[in-house]
Amino acid sequence: MRTNQINNEERIKAFKTAKKSEVIERQKLNVRYHVEDFDVNDRPRRFLEAFAAILKHSNYRMALDHYSRVAARCSHCATTCQIYQATGNTEDIPCHRSELLLDVYRRHFTLGGMFKGRISSSGYLTDEKIQEMAEAYWNCTACRRCVLECPMGIDHGLITHLARYILSEIGIVPRALVISTREQLEGASRNTSAVPVPALKDTLEFLEDDMFEEKSVKIKFPLDVKESEFVFFPAVSDFLMEAETLMGIAAVFAATGDKWTIGTGYFDGINYGLFYSDRILERVIHNVDDETKRLNGDKILIGECGHASRTAKNFMPVFCGGKEATPVVSILEYTHKAWKEGRLKLNPEVITQKVAYHDPCNFARNRWIVNQPREVLKSFCKNYVEMTPTGENNICCGGGGGTVSIDEIRPYRTTVGGKLKADQIRKSGCDILVAPCANCKKQLRELVEDQGINCQIVGLHDLIYKAIVFDESLVVKKEKNPTGKEEN
């Protein structure tokens, strides 16, 4: 462990002292791609076959037809791209990156491009171009901030997703994502962190005992309770690393009295398909839907995770019943609603430090969840400060689009991808930064550590757990036995 820490510190130091032109080269050497049963010399043909199949069985062609005709190279998007702002490398300008795939589409999938290519015998896809795309599209955090700036309305985030999807079909995708989704879809545990059900139960029982000791309230994590209003799917990593987030969520339900449950058949809200493969995305969505139906739940409740919330909210209707699909609610929405209704009371004297809020891109970019968490925080955090820019214009944590899961590129994420975010955190002067997203929390903790920023990264419900005030009827009075120890 100590050796790994030293090696990581050395890599970070090297990244910080490197010239901007060298940064991308270091990134290229660090990414490990999963390539299985593919002939490298045959990649161009396989790429085009995969591209053609996706165009045939999806509606991407409509978007690409439009983008390939209006594609602007004005570089307006460069002003909002935190990768380009950190590197100064023109290859990192979003419209330049998008052109890599659009050029392939024009040349091989439009009549004009095919005719021109045949006449001039030029423009053919090569293995070098495929490698360039692989490196370029995994430098992008897919935060989609550039979409707000593009005068032609081109969704560069969508193009990044499609390019990764095609690349994954020919075996070019970071190993970290492949290993996690393989365990989730084919492994015994059926989740990305390989948490077995007995370990889940032990963890939750331990947290219940811990909460009773702290709050004197019997707060439960209900398992497999059928006909509950909410079936809960957090990022499964929360069960390993975010105990206070989970305790805060359980405490909220103890205060409101609403019926919720965690299913032991499937309990992982993570959906890495959003980052690289629509096929994976659909399969994970069906797992969530099947577990909800097994328990006959009314609603799907997603924990503090931006991409898990977005995938369930946007794609449950796409893959599981359209208008009849099970409704999806984010825990941020639920908690805000309970607070607005007066069913959640928070002590404004508990949190005295300076607190700021980070907008996860998957919540804020489309203006879905922006003000709700802020309203709750401001109600009990006296020293709340706002970072700028914020809301839909927020700066990505630097680990978006699944890059946070690729540990071997941590130095790149914390010195390049997260540079603007680090500057923003420093400027705010906050002691506590609330980030209601599992991926954001991981990235931001590594970011403040590598950048030397004295700031604690927590979830929204971590602070709620500290400040929550329970009704007296829920508090269990403890009596001391003859030995002086408290008993229920």
ROBA-150971 format. One record per atom (N, C-alpha, C): residue in one letter; x, y, z. Coordinates in steps of 0.001 Angstrom, whole numbers, plus 500000, padded with zeros to 6 digits. Example, Ala and Ser with C-alpha at 12.3 -4.5 7.8 and 13.67 -1.06 7.14 Angstrom:
REM ROBA-150971
A513190494310507800;A512300495500507800;A513200496700507800;S512850497750507080;S513670498940507140;S512900500030507870;
***
This chain:
REM ROBA-150971
M500845498787500000;M500000500000500000;M500875501256500000;R501936501238500806;R502821502396500875;R503526502631499536;T503915501546498869;T504575501661497563;T503642502291496548;N502371501859496542;N501397502422495611;N501188503905495861;Q501187504282497151;Q500991505687497488;Q502156506534496977;I503384506020497154;I504559506747496677;I504530506894495168;N504178505803494463;N504115505847493006;N503084506862492541;N501940506919493219;N500893507855492833;N501347509289493062;E502034509529494173;E502542510873494449;E503564511291493400;E504379510353492951;E505370510656491923;E504696511001490597;R503632510256490264;R502911510530489010;R502269511912489048;I501670512256490187;I501028513564490335;I502063514680490193;K503219514500490823;K504281515505490718;K504736515675489280;A504836514562488569;A505256514615487166;A504229515344486310;F502943515111486578;F501888515783485822;F501916517286486068;K502141517673487307;K502119519093487652;K503276519847487016;T504404519178486851;T505579519850486301;T505696519710484793;A504810518905484184;A504887518682482737;A504404519910481970;K504922520075480768;K504420521104479874;K503035520698479395;K502228521663479030;K500875521351478598;K500851520381477425;S501793520507476525;S501834519635475353;S502145518190475724;E502724517990476930;E503093516639477343;E501986515949478120;V501017516705478589;V499992516158479478;V499192515055478816;I498722515301477585;I497909514312476898;I498716513055476617;E499994513218476262;E500826512044475993;E500936511155477224;R501035511761478398;R501093510978479625;R499774510235479837;Q498676510906479523;Q497361510280479653;Q497255509079478732;K497736509191477508;K497631508098476549;K498357506851477046;L499481507059477722;L500272505931478183;L499640505253479394;N498726505941480098;N498186505404481337;N496874504647481165;V496085504959480154;V494790504296480000;V494986502858479546;R494342501934480241;R494409500529479852;R493064500143479243;Y493109499749477982;Y491883499372477295;Y491681497869477340;H490423497512477387;H490058496102477375;H489892495667475920;V490764494818475432;V490671494306474068;V490636492787474147;E489563492204473671;E489358490769473835;E488930490135472522;D489710489174472056;D489364488402470854;D489191489274469615;F489999490313469493;F489918491158468316;F491286491259467648;D491280491188466334;D492501491363465552;D492723492858465351;V493818493373465913;V494096494808465825;V494155495282464377;N494656494445463485;N494791494832462084;N493447494947461375;D492385494428462009;D491070494434461380;D490128495445462032;R490653496335462845;R489800497248463593;R489001498220462721;P489546498780461655;P488733499689460836;P487464499027460297;R487595497795459777;R486411497107459264;R485404496843460377;R485881496392461513;R484997496102462636;R484323497381463148;F485074498475463179;F484521499756463624;F483357500163462720;L483556500090461404;L482514500501460461;L481312499572460526;E481539498276460738;E480424497342460881;E479610497647462133;A480307497934463217;A479601498280464453;A478843499593464295;F479466500574463651;F478832501865463401;F477566501667462560;A477663500874461523;A476515500632460647;A475383499947461394;A475703498981462244;A474673498260462996;A473962499191463972;I474724500061464625;I474122501008465570;I473209501989464837;L473647502464463687;L472808503381462901;L471522502708462453;K471612501428462130;K470445500690461642;K469419500452462739;H469878500194463950;H468971499790465021;H468774500869466087;S469048502107465740;S468834503203466681;S468422504450465902;N468244505539466615;N467892506805465944;N469044507809465968;Y470271507322466107;Y471426508219466093;Y471607508884464724;R471200508209463654;R471427508762462317;R470785510138462153;M469610510311462726;M468927511605462598;M469791512733463172;A470354512490464341;A471201513515464964;A472481513732464163;L473104512641463709;L474352512767462961;L474143513450461615;D473019513179460963;D472720513870459703;D472702515379459913;H472057515777460996;H471966517211461298;H473336517777461664;Y474034517113462582;Y475319517622463046;Y476353517667461919;S476333516681461042;S477334516636459973;S477122517745458951;R475906518274458865;R475618519367457929;R475919520734458525;V475643520896459831;V475772522224460437;V477033522368461277;A477820521296461333;A478972521285462235;A479786522571462154;A479848523267463275;A480615524515463336;A481983524236463938;R482968524985463495;R484307524858464059;R484742526200464609;C483783526886465180;C484041528233465698;C484799528200467014;S484790527059467682;S485492526873468954;S484907527691470104;H483639528094469979;H482977528744471109;H482993527832472330;C482879526524472068;C482822525552473161;C484112525518473967;A485194525999473392;A486474525992474096;A486431526857475355;T485567527868475345;T485494528784476489;T484881528124477712;T484154527017477513;T483517526348478646;T484112524977478937;C485033524506478117;C485612523173478310;C486764523228479305;Q486578522576480449;Q487615522649481474;Q488849521831481111;I488714520857480221;I489883520114479774;I490767521012478921;Y490143521695477947;Y490920522597477088;Y491506523750477899;Q490730524267478847;Q491224525376479661;Q492463524982480441;A492569523701480793;A493720523238481562;A494912522894480691;T494647522370479483;T495755521900478643;T496181522892477579;G495233523680477054;G495532524566475938;G495773523819474645;N495473522533474632;N495684521699473451;N494436521760472560;T494594522176471310;T493445522324470416;T492703521008470183;E493389519884470396;E492725518596470238;E491652518373471303;D491699519163472370;D490726519031473446;D489522519952473273;I489486520754472230;I488304521577471964;I487166520642471557;P486005520725472195;P484920519774471934;P484537519609470474;C484453520712469719;C484044520567468324;C485117519857467500;H486378520004467880;H487443519263467196;H487288517772467482;R487015517440468734;R486840516041469109;R485641515435468376;S484546516162468322;S483345515650467651;S483577515416466172;E484415516257465561;E484686516109464137;E485357514779463806;L486049514185464742;L486690512897464494;L485662511852464082;L484536511819464774;L483489510849464439;L482631511334463271;L482351512625463236;L481520513155462151;L482215512987460795;D483522513090460766;D484260512871459515;D484087511435459026;V484113510491459944;V483907509088459575;V482483508892459054;Y481535509531459713;Y480135509410459276;Y479954509980457873;R480495511182457630;R480342511795456309;R480980510933455220;R482162510435455493;R482896509698454461;R482290508331454170;H481827507625455187;H481415506230455005;H479908505998455064;F479111507002455482;F477686506744455654;F476787507787454998;T477359508645454161;T476538509555453358;T476896509335451893;L475919509512451011;L476157509275449585;L477255510180449033;G477199511457449418;G478194512394448932;G479600512000449358;G479737511583450615;G481036511208451127;G481576509943450485;M480690508958450290;M481131507711449666;M481545507943448214;F480779508770447503;F481098509061446098;F482433509805445998;K482596510823446827;K483824511614446807;K485030510753447179;G484838509883448150;G485933509016448568;G486344508037447491;R485355507498446784;R485665506558445696;R486431507256444573;I486020508467444266;I486662509206443175;I488102509571443527;S488283510041444748;S489618510523445154;S490463509455445829;S489830508316446141;S490535507228446851;S491208507735448122;S490450508501448893;S491009509087450120;S489958509052451238;G490403509380452431;G489492509516453566;G489104508225454234;Y489771507130453888;Y489402505849454484;Y489765505822455968;L488954505092456724;L489229504947458143;L490467504073458342;T491346504509459218;T492577503769459493;T492660503429460974;D493566502509461299;D493750502133462695;D494263503317463508;E495069504159462898;E495581505335463592;E494445506280463982;K493470506431463088;K492326507298463394;K491494506716464531;I491367505392464554;I490616504742465632;I491309504967466966;Q492628504842466981;Q493376505069468211;Q493257506516468661;E493268507438467702;E493099508852468046;E491735509094468679;M490707508462468133;M489380508604468715;M489320508026470120;A489918506863470312;A489895506225471633;A490501507143472686;E491616507755472352;E492293508635473302;E491518509933473507;A490997510491472417;A490290511768472510;A488999511644473302;Y488220510605473034;Y486909510503473666;Y486989510093475128;W488118509495475547;W488262509214476973;W488998510322477706;N489411511373476995;N489889512586477671;N488709513452478102;C487573513268477457;C486371514073477716;C485654513566478969;T485174514477479808;T484412514084480995;T482915513973480705;A482513514256479458;A481104514158479051;A480191514995479942;C480698516121480423;C479897516963481320;C478826517741480570;R479001517889479259;R478031518542478376;R477884520048478648;R478847520638479293;R478807522087479499;R478976522814478171;C479696522184477249;C479918522783475933;C478621522941475149;V477626522105475462;V476348522161474745;V475679523518474939;L475868524098476109;L475241525384476410;L475836526516475588;E477050526315475065;E477759527376474362;E477689527245472849;C477404526033472338;C477443525809470893;C476334526588470183;P476677527475469261;P475654528267468565;P474788527431467627;M475257526227467270;M474503525362466366;M473742524273467112;G473837524266468428;G473097523300469221;G473616521881469141;I474890521710468804;I475463520368468700;I475728519818470098;D475260518600470342;D475457517945471637;D476751517132471566;H477846517755471938;H479139517073471879;H479205515914472872;G478445516019473963;G478391514918474910;G477757513684474302;L476725513881473494;L476075512762472812;L477031512103471824;I477799512915471102;I478759512364470140;I479846511579470869;T480301512092472009;T481277511354472814;T480716510005473232;H479469510001473679;H478832508743474095;H478745507766472933;L478317508236471772;L478182507361470611;L479542506806470184;A480550507646470185;A481886507178469802;A482380506095470754;R482165506293472034;R482558505276473011;R481764503988472804;Y480489504119472478;Y479646502956472226;Y480210502130471070;I480546502799469980;I481109502093468820;I482437501444469191;L483286502182469870;L484586501645470264;L484434500430471177;S483458500488472071;S483256499354472986;S482835498097472242;E482144498284471114;E481698497136470336;E482858496414469659;I484007497070469563;I485182496394469009;I486243496186470082;G485820496237471341;G486699495892472443;G487571496986472981;I487334498226472568;I488156499339473058;I487356500122474092;V487569499784475351;V486880500439476461;V487729500206477708;P487842501183478608;P488659500994479808;P488285499738480592;R489292499014481005;R489071497746481698;R488236497907482961;A488425499018483663;A487709499222484920;A486202499132484731;L485707499702483632;L484272499669483373;L483811498280482957;V484600497604482151;V484243496260481697;V484178495295482871;I485168495333483738;I485196494427484886;I484011494661485800;S483686495927486053;S482565496248486942;S481234495799486358;T480987496098485084;T479706495737484494;T479584494234484282;R480701493569484072;R480645492106483934;R480191491473485243;E480717491960486366;E480290491431487666;E478821491776487921;Q478413492964487493;Q477040493412487704;Q476033492588486912;L476388492224485695;L475434491555484818;L475603490040484758;E476796489555485060;E477051488127484941;E477610487485486209;G478061488280487166;G478686487743488371;G477681487271489406;A478185486606490412;A477325486062491466;A476690487163492313;S477417488267492534;S476905489340493396;S475880490231492707;R475968490324491374;R475083491168490560;R475192492650490913;N476402493098491271;N476604494529491476;N478054494887491193;T478301496157490894;T479602496601490412;T480697496554491471;S480328496500492752;S481328496419493816;S481468495011494376;A480762494045493792;A480831492637494212;A480498492458495689;V479460493165496151;V479011493050497538;V477993491909497635;P478301490820498338;P477337489725498476;P476224490102499447;V475089489448499327;V473937489770500173;V474246489616501659;P474919488545502109;P475238488453503544;P476045489645504052;A476989490122503249;A477782491290503644;A476905492540503706;L475964492657502771;L475025493786502784;L474232493790504087;K473696492637504456;K472884492540505672;K473703492870506913;D474924492344506972;D475788492631508125;D476080494118508236;T476359494745507092;T476651496181507079;T475469496994507586;L474286496674507088;L473100497433507481;L472736497223508947;E472921496003509447;E472673495742510868;E473635496537511743;F474887496594511314;F475878497377512049;F475494498852512065;L475065499378510918;L474678500789510849;L473444501068511707;E472517500130511740;E471332500303512588;E471722500406514059;D472644499539514498;D473111499597515889;D473830500914516161;D474613501350515208;D475354502591515357;D474407503785515468;M473379503802514634;M472418504906514674;M471648504936515980;F471319503759516506;F470591503730517779;F471449504279518913;E472725503939518885;E473636504447519905;E473752505963519832;E473752506509518633;E473942507948518453;E472666508747518636;K471548508218518122;K470314509004518072;K469231508534519039;S469410507358519635;S468388506773520514;S467055506597519792;V467146506356518506;V465961506114517671;V466200504822516889;K465195503974516837;K465323502715516110;K465111502967514617;I466207503244513946;I466190503544512511;I466548502262511762;K465712501875510814;K465879500598510140;K466201500751508655;F466904499743508144;F467072499571506700;F466216498371506306;P464985498597505914;P464090497481505605;P464540496720504361;L464491495404504420;L464899494553503307;L463734493733502794;D463566493726501480;D462579492889500791;D461158493055501324;V460804494290501668;V459439494572502117;V458578494831500890;K457662493945500626;K456836494074499420;K455774495145499584;E455368495682498438;E454338496723498355;E454739497988499105;S456042498291499101;S456508499562499658;S456291500663498632;E456218501889499109;E456064502999498177;E457342503197497366;F458509502987498017;F459792503220497352;F460681501983497439;V461253501595496302;V462311500586496275;V463617501345496018;F464560501191496928;F465741502051496972;F466938501425496259;F467543502203495348;F468738501774494611;F469813502862494719;P470754502728495656;P471867503687495709;P472993503213494806;A474019504030494656;A475260503519494084;A475765502487495075;V475985501256494630;V476295500175495569;V477555500457496365;S478434501278495837;S479649501644496565;S479337502365497870;D478138502944497992;D477748503605499237;D477756502630500406;F477416501362500137;F477391500372501210;F478788500093501751;L479804500441500974;L481183500228501390;L481836501493501915;M481471502650501350;M482248503867501616;M481446505062502118;E480127505032502034;E479342506223502379;E478312505903503459;A478804505461504615;A477914505058505707;A477016506206506167;E477578507400506311;E476774508510506830;E475728508981505832;T476017508827504541;T474992509139503540;T473811508201503698;L474088506904503814;L473024505914503990;L472281506126505298;M472994506426506365;M472340506656507654;M471447507890507603;G471906508905506882;G471082510097506736;G469794509819505992;I469881509008504946;I468685508649504176;I467722507829505034;A468258506851505765;A467417506038506643;A466777506901507729;A467529507877508236;A467001508766509271;A465848509608508740;V465964510058507503;V464874510838506893;V463599510006506839;F463719508740506421;F462532507884506350;F461982507562507735;A462874507458508727;A462395507243510093;A461572508443510562;A461991509635510149;A461281510851510543;A459948510993509816;T459922510623508530;T458686510808507752;T457708509658507932;G458230508457508198;G457358507297508359;G456900506665507066;D457420507135505933;D457037506546504649;D457661505164504485;K457015504336503690;K457417502938503537;K458406502794502385;W459579502243502712;W460608502054501699;W461297500714501941;T462064500256500979;T462766498990501140;T463976498911500219;I464898498041500602;I466040497685499760;I465849496235499350;G465940495948498060;G465766494579497592;G467071493809497629;T467036492581498075;T468254491766498105;T468484491019496792;G467503491065495902;G467687490440494599;G468564491276493687;Y468426492593493822;Y469245493530493038;Y469208494867493749;F470383495431494063;F470407496658494873;F471462497659494416;D471812497641493137;D472849498537492612;D472248499538491627;G472319500826491978;G471801501858491086;G472783502286490016;I474048501866490127;I475063502261489156;I474729501718487776;N474889502564486759;N474631502132485385;N475727502704484484;Y476831501969484380;Y477957502415483582;Y477657502414482086;G476528501846481693;G476148501889480287;G476026503308479768;L475644504245480645;L475541505647480240;L476880506175479752;F477964505593480235;F479290506079479895;F479835505491478604;Y479347504284478211;Y480002503705477038;Y479190502732476204;S478007502291476633;S477316501279475838;S475822501278476108;D475032501501475062;D473577501464475209;D473076500062475524;R473797499048475069;R473378497677475365;R473481497403476866;I474582497836477460;I474748497676478901;I473718498513479640;L473515499733479191;L472561500641479822;L471173500004479897;E470736499414478801;E469399498808478759;E469287497613479708;R470320496787479745;R470276495604480607;R470200495987482085;V470940497014482474;V470916497450483868;V469562498052484212;I469003498827483307;I467671499401483521;I466654498293483756;H466720497229482993;H465788496109483176;H465986495433484530;N467216495364485005;N467458494788486333;N466756495589487420;V466857496910487340;V466192497785488306;V464676497614488218;D464160497579487005;D462730497429486809;D462231496074487323;D462973495012487032;D462560493667487466;D462520493556488986;E463499494148489668;E463523494079491129;E462368494872491734;T462060496016491139;T460931496818491621;T459625496060491459;K459474495387490331;K458255494605490104;K458199493381491008;R459354492761491278;R459375491602492186;R458842491978493558;L459183493182494000;L458751493650495310;L457430494402495264;N456890494550494048;N455615495257493855;N455679496673494437;G456824497350494185;G456976498713494671;G456271499726493781;D455928500857494361;D455224501906493604;D456187502795492817;K457341503086493423;K458282504012492795;K459706503493492954;I460562503915492022;I461992503639492103;I462660504852492740;L463392504629493820;L464075505715494519;L465581505544494345;I466231506519493720;I467668506461493485;I468391507293494536;G469485506754495050;G470245507442496095;G471064508602495573;E472043509025496363;E472874510173495994;E473852509758494893;C473381509766493673;C474222509409492529;C473653510072491285;G474442510942490680;G473963511698489528;G473650510834488327;H474614510000487898;H474388509230486676;H473342508150486889;A473278507552488102;A472253506537488373;A470856507157488309;S470740508369488830;S469446509065488800;S469043509416487371;R470007509936486616;R469713510350485241;R469347509158484363;T470077508057484482;T469778506895483642;T468397506340483951;A468072506228485241;A466757505696485602;A465639506645485170;K465834507929485426;K464803508922485100;K464556509010483590;N465626509025482803;N465504509229481360;N465195507952480591;F465716506811481065;F465640505615480239;F464674504547480729;M464123504705481916;M463085503771482334;M461889503822481377;P461423505014480983;P460327505059479997;P460747504528478626;V462018504666478266;V462496504228476954;V462470502704476841;F462937502028477887;F463104500584477817;F462046499780478569;C461277500435479427;C460386499660480309;C458974500231480402;G458321500412479272;G456888500697479322;G456424502072478956;G457309502933478515;G456880504265478093;G456193505030479212;K455011505548478930;K454268506325479918;K453827505481481110;E453787504174480918;E453363503276481989;E454535502803482853;A455726503269482561;A456905502840483321;A456813503288484775;T457470502557485649;T457487502896487071;T458129504267487274;P457491505156488021;P458061506490488253;P459400506412488980;V460279507347488650;V461605507419489264;V461717508712490064;V462195508593491301;V462371509746492179;V463795509747492712;S464430510900492700;S465744511035493332;S465554511278494821;I466471510749495625;I466388510985497065;I466465512476497380;L467113513261496508;L467171514708496719;L465783515324496603;E465007514841495647;E463631515323495488;E462777514922496681;Y462931513681497102;Y462118513180498221;Y462400513968499496;T463664514145499816;T464034514841501043;T463580516301501003;H463731516939499866;H463292518331499739;H461778518433499942;K461027517518499367;K459574517526499504;K459160517314500961;A459827516372501641;A459513516121503048;A459805517351503892;W460909518044503588;W461256519260504321;W460235520366504065;K459839520531502809;K458848521564502462;K457517521320503165;E457173520052503336;E455903519697503977;E455976519755505499;G457147520055506025;G457310520159507469;G457480518828508175;R457752517791507416;R457908516459508024;R459365516156508363;L460252517065508029;L461672516879508296;L462190518125509008;K462630517957510250;K463115519077511046;K464625518978511220;L465298520126511043;L466759520162511095;L467224521261512051;N468192520944512864;N468705521876513874;N469729522830513246;P469445524124513227;P470363525085512584;P471595525420513419;E471739524803514589;E472876525099515457;E473996524070515342;V473778523001514590;V474736521902514569;V475901522154513615;I475608522597512388;I476642522799511371;I477062524263511393;T478270524506511861;T478754525895511980;T479820526242510945;Q480388525246510281;Q481446525506509302;Q480873526140508030;K481785526668507222;K481387527253505942;K481092526116504960;V479884526114504399;V479406525014503549;V479095525525502147;A479544524778501144;A479212525080499745;A478597523832499110;Y477949524025497967;Y477275522920497281;Y477829522750495867;H478154521520495513;H478620521185494161;H477475520560493380;D477208521098492185;D476162520558491311;D476700519404490483;P476255518168490715;P476615517084489794;P476029517368488416;C476812517147487378;C476386517492486018;C475084516808485631;N474915515547486041;N473728514795485633;N472448515283486303;F472574516066487358;F471411516693487982;F471140518084487403;A472216518850487214;A472055520280486968;A472068520694485509;R472775519933484646;R472955520410483273;R471621520616482556;N470653519749482850;N469330519901482225;N468329520567483165;R468842521191484238;R468034521959485200;R467040521093485973;W467338519820486112;W466419518929486823;W466432519198488331;I467609519078488936;I467730519302490382;I468841520322490615;V468439521534490950;V469397522618491181;V469124523302492515;N467928523839492699;N467613524635493888;N467201523797495090;Q466648522601494860;Q466109521808495967;Q467139521546497069;P468326521009496732;P469308520771497805;P469767522059498478;R469872523130497711;R470309524403498277;R469301524913499313;E468031524787499012;E467016525243499951;E467098524488501268;V467326523186501184;V467451522381502399;V468699522789503171;L469830522931502488;L471078523296503155;L470984524659503829;K470430525620503125;K470348526972503672;K469461527035504918;S468560526055505059;S467647526063506201;S468345525704507507;F469500525018507429;F470165524646508684;F471674524887508674;C472221525352507563;C473647525708507506;C473759527227507485;K474071527807508618;K474091529262508738;K475155529908507862;N476263529214507675;N477385529789506945;N477490529146505561;Y476430529277504786;Y476392528705503436;Y476955529712502433;V477819529245501540;V478372530100500497;V478131529450499137;E478009530258498119;E477758529758496765;E479026529841495931;M479275528802495144;M480387528826494206;M479906529372492865;T480822529915492082;T480487530489490772;T481448529944489714;P480932529512488560;P479531529408488164;P478833528244488867;T477518528237488754;T476757527246489487;T475539526822488686;G474760525901489248;G473555525430488561;G473869524737487254;E473137525082486194;E473322524426484905;E474691524724484303;N475332525796484748;N476659526149484245;N477787525649485132;N477469524747486037;N478471524279486994;N479719523723486321;I480802523715487066;I482036523097486601;I482041521646487060;C482294520731486149;C482324519304486446;C483404519000487487;C483191517949488265;C484177517555489272;C485508517166488640;G485479516821487355;G486699516418486663;G486801514924486443;G485844514181486985;G485864512727486824;G484603512213486176;G483893513085485443;G482635512695484828;G482802511723483679;G481677511191483215;G481688510285482077;G482349508953482357;G482434508574483636;G483038507296483985;G484535507336484195;T485179508471483904;T486638508529484048;T487078508378485496;V486204508713486445;V486552508580487856;V486814507131488239;S486265506196487477;S486441504777487784;S487777504232487297;I488494505021486517;I489770504570485961;I490883505092486866;D491257504299487839;D492205504760488857;D493585505072488288;E493972504399487191;E495310504638486656;E495477506027486044;I494368506753485818;I494499508114485298;I494188509156486375;R494258508748487627;R493991509702488712;R494821510981488595;P496129510920488330;P496893512176488208;P496327513100487132;Y495872512521486018;Y495279513335484960;Y493979513975485441;R493163513184486151;R491874513699486614;R492031514834487619;T493042514743488461;T493164515732489536;T494053516917489201;T494839516826488118;T495677517966487737;T495241518617486434;V494473517894485632;V493976518442484362;V492451518530484395;G491774517380484430;G490314517366484397;G489677518162485528;G490280518112486712;G489692518796487864;G490333520110488240;K491234520625487394;K491949521852487751;K491010523034488006;L490063523279487096;L489148524408487281;L488277524222488516;K487906522967488787;K487090522704489976;K487888522987491237;A489150522586491236;A490003522852492397;A490130524360492642;D490304525109491563;D490391526570491684;D489100527141492262;Q487985526599491841;Q486685527076492314;Q486493526787493803;I486905525602494230;I486783525239495648;I487651526155496505;R488875526390496065;R489774527283496806;R489158528678496953;K488631529174495862;K488070530528495857;K486895530651496816;S486101529589496948;S484926529641497827;S485328529687499296;G486479529112499619;G486926529082501006;G486100528181501898;C485366527252501315;C484466526402502105;C485248525368502913;D484728525042504077;D485285523980504909;D484665522630504552;I483412522681504127;I482676521471503756;I482068521681502373;L482286520736501482;L481683520792500160;L480710519630500038;V479453519955499815;V478405518938499684;V478311518523498226;A478483517234497975;A478410516688496614;A477509515453496650;P476247515594496276;P475305514477496390;P475398513486495236;C476584512936495027;C476821511999493925;C478023511141494275;A477873509824494163;A478949508901494538;A480221509154493736;N480094509324492421;N481274509556491592;N481920510898491895;C481090511920492083;C481640513246492408;C482398513210493725;K481852512507494714;K482518512443496014;K483889511786495899;K483967510697495160;K485253510019494987;K486260510935494298;Q485843511539493199;Q486735512427492452;Q487152513632493277;L486202514267493954;L486510515483494701;L487414515207495897;R487254514057496530;R488141513712497644;R489577513527497157;E489710512867496013;E491042512704495441;E491589514055494968;L490695514888494461;L491098516204493958;L491654517082495074;V490911517203496180;V491378518079497257;V492634517511497913;E492756516186497926;E493966515579498480;E495177515890497607;D495036515685496305;D496165515893495398;D496499517367495212;Q495484518214495349;Q495710519656495178;Q496033520373496490;G496031519624497590;G496379520219498872;G495357521205499394;I494073520937499174;I492999521824499633;I492411521260500928;N492297522097501937;N491740521672503223;N490218521806503186;C489562520755502715;C488113520793502556;C487568519377502702;Q486474519244503442;Q485835517943503641;Q484742517754502595;I484722516594501944;I483704516283500939;I482675515338501546;V481418515746501516;V480353514931502108;V479131514917501197;G478192514031501512;G476911514024500824;G475922514922501540;L474821515240500884;L473781516060501508;L473247515387502768;H473005514080502670;H472402513384503802;H473387513130504937;D474682513296504680;D475655513240505773;D475383514367506769;L475147515573506238;L474872516717507106;L473484516635507707;I472536516135506922;I471176515964507446;I471183515018508636;Y471988513959508556;Y472065513000509662;Y472563513677510938;K473501514598510796;K474022515301511961;K472987516251512560;A472162516858511710;A471277517936512167;A469827517516512373;I469467516303512012;I468063515906512054;I467525515910513483;V466287516358513602;V465607516400514896;V464403515468514815;F464383514453515690;F463294513479515672;F462177513883516628;D460988513465516283;D459851513654517164;D460089512866518453;E459670513416519575;E459903512776520875;E459325511368520944;S458266511124520186;S457629509801520210;S458533508715519637;L459539509101518863;L460437508124518256;L461665507845519123;V461953508726520066;V463148508591520884;V462921507564521983;V463814506599522067;V463733505548523081;V464550505982524295;K463878506062525426;K464579506455526639;K465400505283527162;K466644505567527520;K467542504528528013;K467703504644529518;E467623503501530187;E467784503468531633;E469108502786531983;K469735503246533049;K471000502655533458;K470766501472534383;N471488500381534121;N471400499208534991;N472339499392536172;P472334498473537123;P473179498635538332;P474665498829538041;T475140498359536862;T476564498510536523;T476864499890535958;G475818500674535713;G476023502002535169;G475883502079533669;K475662500942533008;K475495500923531559;K474051501173531187;E473866501803530037;E472501502107529586;E471863500867528985;E470539500729529262;E469741499655528675;E468505500254528036;N467946499547527031;N466744500031526382;N465531499866527315;
***
